[in-house]
């Protein structure tokens, strides 16, 4: 069996292919090698997932803040409109 230090590419099973043109030399073909699952790869994966989670949490917090700001602005605009309406109504009564 292989150890972690062995180079996997040296142990790939290769097959010899005869070219259609008889003048050319035969060559070998080998399957693609899958990437190894190493501790570094797993660590990177964990890190990326944590970043993703953190970004999602930050986005949620920002959304809550933004909705609060919007609600505040809508409320202020409504108060302003009602104030203007009151002023108009009172000025109409005086006239």
N, C-alpha and C positions, 0 to 999 in steps of 0.2 A: 504493500500500500504506500501511498504518498504521505508526506508530512507537509506541514504548513510552509516550510521553507522551500520545497521543491517547486520548480518552474513547470507549471501544468502544460505549457506549450510543447515541451520536449516529449511528453508522454501521450500525445494525441495519436489515435490510430489513423494512419494514412493509407490510401489505396492508390495504386498505380493506374493511370489512364493511358490507353493507347490512342494517339491522335488519329483522326480520319485520314490525314495525309501521311502516308507511310514514310516519307522522307524525314519528318520531324521526329524528335526524340520523345519517348514517353515521359509523362510528368505525374506528380502525385497530387491528390486532392485530400483535404481534411475538413471535418465539420467545424462550424464556428464554435468558439469556446465561450461558454457563459461566464459572466462576471462572478467572482467569488464573493461570498458573504463573509466579510471580515469584520472584526470589532470596529474598525474605523468607519466602515460603511454603515453599520448599525448606529454608531454614535451620530453620524451625519444625519441619518434618517430621523433619529429622535430629536435632534436639534431643529431640523426643518419643521417637524410636526409641532414642536413647542413654539417656534416662531409664528406658525400659522394660528395656533390657539391664542397666543398673546395678541396678534393683530385683530382677531375676531372679537376678543374681549374689549380691546381699545375702541374698535369700531362701534360696538354696542354702547359703551359709555359715552362716546362722542354723539351718538344718535340720541341718547336720552337727554344730554345737555342741549343739543340743537332743538329737540322738540319742546323742551322747557322754554328756551329762548323764543321760539316761534309763538308758543302759547302766550307768553308775556307780551310780545309785540301785538298780537291779535287783540288781547285784552286792552292794551293801551289805545289801540286804534279805535276800538269800540267805545271806550270811555270818551275819547276825543270827539267821535261822531255824536254821541249822546249829549256831550257838553255843547257842541255847536247847535244841535237841535233845540236844546233848552234855551240857548241865547236867542235863537231865531223866534221861538215861541213866545218868549217874554217880550221881545221887541215888537212882535205883532200885536200882543195884548196892549202894549203902551200906545201904539199908533192908532 
